Amino acid sequence: MEPMPDVTRFFHPVLSSRKLKEKPVRVELAGRAYVLFRDAQGRPAALADACPHRLAPLSAGRVTPEGRLECPYHGWLFDADGHGRSPSQPDLKKCDARSFQLVERFDSLWLAARDAPPSAFPDFAPQGYDYNGAFSMLFRAPLHVALDNFSEDEHTPFVHTRLGWNRAQTKDIEYEAHNFEDRTEVRYSAPQRPSYLIPLLLLRNGDFFHNHWVTRFDPVRTDYTITWTSPTGQQRPFTNRAIIFFVPETANTTRLHFFSFVQLHDERLRPLMPLVRRAALLLSWSEVRDDARFIPLVAHTPYSMKGMRLGKYDKPLIHHRKLLERIYFAQADANAPHEPAQVPEPVHG
């Protein structure tokens, strides 16, 4: 299998901030290993997780009181910029390790190449929303399989039990999807199924569930706007925004980093927001966990969709293959990171 292309020209969330403390931590991105650590001032840093001496994993080492990363094999020392030295041969030159940018935002650590400009950081925080929290979850499936799962809601009644509609309401879905040069946009509307969480979200049985999302590829992420309305069209008290980053760790695993935002439409309900925010984050975590539990069953799904009987809800999946190759992996067809997708047009009906 060919190695995955280097995608560090984009900023990716790779670790929760709270998980990086006194000890170094190893993370993976597109099949490459990195070591994260904090210097003496607590600032996060990232290096390639291979000592330039004999390629020992620096993540198995320790951080010295001076804030340098010490190799566990021969004690070579590295600062946050990768400048290294050998304690047993102080005059030895060219001891540096490759370093990367590591910025701390939204309770997460974001990694990118040194030459990635600040403008490459994804501008994803929605205006007028309160930040609600973040979490990450491992999906034991390749990037394209994880992305496919979150590119359609047709599976909602069968994989999930809380948001969206139930089996009997599948015929009542309103759906539209549009493909653009740099993104896809999708809308679903359907009756909200009954749930014990409905009152906690300030909703009522009989409300309508609306999910509008935009998927982009610089890096791969989807911004979901989830709202509810009454049967007569009245807006319910809040809107939930969920931004999911799809981070390929290896060729066979993808880690989803989830960022939650909430907007309140009725200030009289502000005292209830702490409860609503906790309920919204718990509900989101539960929904993503449902997908993570199911995804190993389809992890073998090939990159090419040739031979699959596709329906109208699969329209975004087809376009996503093209955008993955052209934007995210920056590959021409001749050098595509995977087998080029030979996809039929979706079948309607």
N, C-alpha and C positions, 0 to 999 in steps of 0.2 A: 504494500500500500504506500502511495506517495505521501510525503509529509504535507501537513496542512500549511498554507501560506502564512507568513508572518502578518498579523493584523494589528500590530502595536502602533500603527499610524493613527488609530482611533483610541480614545480613552475607554477603558472597560472597567466596570466595578469587579473587583476580584476577591474582596474579603470585607467582612464587617469590621468596622473600626475597633469595636470592643474586643475582638479576638486577637489583636496585635498588642501584646503587652511586653514583658521583659524578654521573652524568648523569640527567636526568629521563627517565621512561618513560611512553609513552602506552598506556593500556588501554581496552578497550571493554566496556560492560555494557548489555545490552538496547538497543543502538543509540545509546548515549550515550558520549562520549569523556571520559576523565579523565586527568590528568597526575599521576604519582607522583614524589616526590622525597624526599631526606633533608635535614634541616636541619643546622646546624653541629654539633649534638650526635649526629647519626646517626639521629635519630628519623624515622620515615616520616610523610609527609603526602600528602594528596590534594586536588586542586582540579579544578574543571571545566576541560577543556582548551580554553579560549577566553578570551583576554584581554578584559576588559570594555571596553577602548578600541575596538579595531577587529576583535575576534574572531580574532586571529592565534593559532595553536596554541602554547600555552605549552610543550608538550613539545619544541618545536624550539629552545627557549631553553637557558639554562644556569643552574646553581646557583652563586651568588656565594660567596666565602670566608666571608661572614657568614651563609650558610645561607638566603638568599632566592632565590626563583625569578625570573629575569629574562626578560621577554618579548623574543623575538628581533627584533621589529619596531621598537618605540620605546623599549625599555628599561624599561618599567614593572616595578616590583619588588613581590613578594608574599611574605608570610611563611607559615608553616605553617597559620595560621588564615584565610588569604585576604586579610588586610589589605594593601591596595595603595597605592602612591603613584607619581606621575609625576615623574621626575627633572627634566624640563624645565619642569614647572609644579607645584612643591611644594605650593601652596595649593589645588590642585584637589581637590574632595571627591568622595565616592561612587566611589572607585576600586577597591573590593573585588571579589574573585573569590569564587564560591561554593566553600565548603570542605566536606570530608567526613571522616568518621572513617576512619582507616586503622590497623588493629592488626596486630601481628606475632605469629603463633602457628603452631606445627607447620610451620615452615620456609616459611610463606606469608604474604602480605599480604592482609588481609581488609577490604573496603570497605563502608561503609554511610553512610546519611544522618546528619547531625549529631544529629538528634533520635531516632535509633534507640537504645533503651535497652540497657545491657549485657546484659540478659537475652535480647535478641534474638540474641545470638551462639549458634550451634547447639551444643548439648551432645552431641558425637558421639564423644568419646574413650571407648572401652569400658574399664570397670574390670577390673583383673587382667591386662591385656595390655601388652606392650612395644611402644612406638612403633618402627616399622620404617623409615619414610621416606615421601617423597611425590614425585609427579611430575605433570605436566599434559600434555595432548595435545589438539590441535585436531581437531575433527570438522567437516568441511565439509558440514553439514546443519543444518536448523532444530532447535530444542530438542525438539519433539515427536518427530522422527525419531530423534534420538540417544537419547532416553528410551525410546522403543519398543524399540530394539535391546537395551537392558539390562533390559527388563522381561519377557523370556522367554529360556529356554535351548534352545528348540526348534532354533535355528540352530547350536547347538554343534558337531555332527558335521561341518557343512559349511563353516563359516567358520573354525573353530579346529582345532588339531591337537595340543593338549597336555592341557588339563583336560577333565574330563567323559568322555562316552562316544563311541564311534565309530558309523558308519552302521549296522552290523549290530546294534547294541544299542538302537536307538531304540524298539523295542517293549518294552524292559525298564524304562522310566522310571516311577518313582513320582512323582506330582505332586499338589499341592493349592494352591489360591489362595483368599484371603479378602479381601474389600473392606470397608473401614471408613470412617467419616466423615472421617478425617484422614490415611489411609494405606492401603497395600495390603501384604499379607504373602504370600510365596510360598515353597514348598518343592519342591525337586527331589532325587531320589536315583536313582542309576544306577551301573552298573559303571564304574570308572575305566579308561579305555583305556590300553594300554601306552605308555610314554614314557621317553625316555632321562633325563628329569628325576626320575623316580620315586625312585631311590635318594637323590638329593640332598634330597628332601623327607621322607626317612625312611619311605617308603611301599613297598608291595610290589605286584607284579602280582596282580590278583584282588581288590584292595581296592575298596570302594564309596565313591563320591564323593557328598557331600551339600552342597547349596547352599541356605541359608535366608536370605531377605532381606526387608527392610522398606524401603519407599519413602515418603518424606515430602516436604512441599511448602513448608516454611518455613525455608530455601529448598529447592529441588528437590535431593534427595540420596537415595542408596540405600546401605543398610548391609548388606553381604554377610557372612555367617558360613559359611566353607567348612571342612568337616571330612572326614575319611576314617575308615572303619572296616574291620576285617577281614571276611571272609565270614561269620564267626561273631558279628559285632557288637562286637568289641573296639575300643576307641578308639585311634586312632593317636596318636603322641606330641605333635602340636601342632594348634592351630586357627588359621586365618588369618581376620582380619577386614579387609575392604576397604570403605572408605567413599568413594563417588564423588559429587562435587558436579557438577551439570550447570549450567554457567554460560552463558547465552545472550550471546554477544558482539554479534552482529548478527542480523537476521531469518533469515540463511542459514548462520550458523556458530555452533557451540557448543564451548566449551572444557571438557573434563573434567579436574577436579582430583581426584587419587587419593591417598588416605591409607591406609597399610598398618600393621596391628598384628598381633602374633603372641603366642599364649599356649602355653607349654610345659606338658605334662601329666606329664612324667617328669623330675624334676630331675637324675637321673643323666646325662641327655643334654645338660645345660647347656653343656659345652664345645663341642658341635657347633652351638650356636645361631647363632654368627656366619655359618657356612656356610649354614644353613637360611634365615636371614633374607635373605641376599643372593640365594639361589636363589628365595625366595618373591617378592621384589620384582622380580627379573628376569622371572620367569614372569608376574607380573601385568602388567608393562609389555608383554611380548610378546603377551599375550591382548588387551589394549586396542588395541595397534597393529593386530592383525588386524581388529578392528572398524573402526578408523579408515580402513584401506585399503579396506574393503568399502563403507562407508556412502555414499560419493558415488554409488554405483549406485542407491540408493533415496532420495536426498536430495529428489527431486521428490514423494515420497509426500504426498498431501494431508492436511490436518488432519482433515477429515471422513473417516470410515471407511465412508460410504455406498457400497454396491455391492461391498464387499470380502467374500470368503468366509472368515469367521473360524472358528477352531477353539477348543478348550478352553484352549489355552495363551495365547490372546489376551485372556482375561478381564481381567487387570490393565490392559491398554492402554486398554480402554474406560473404565474407572473413572478412569484417570489424566487423561483429557481434562477430566472434571468437576472434579477436584481442582486441576488447573492453573489453570482459570478462577476457581474460587471462592476458593482459598487463595493461590496464588502471585501471580496477576495481580489478584486482588481485584476481579473484574469481575462485574457482573450479566449475565445472558444478553443484554440489550439492548446492552451495551457490551463484549462479549467481544473479546479482543485478536485473535482469529482468527475464521474462520467457525465458528459453533457446531457442535459435533460431533453429527452425526446417526448414531448407531451402533446397529447391530442387536445382539441378544443373541448371544453366542458359540454356535457350533454344536459340539456334543460328538460325538466319534467321528470 
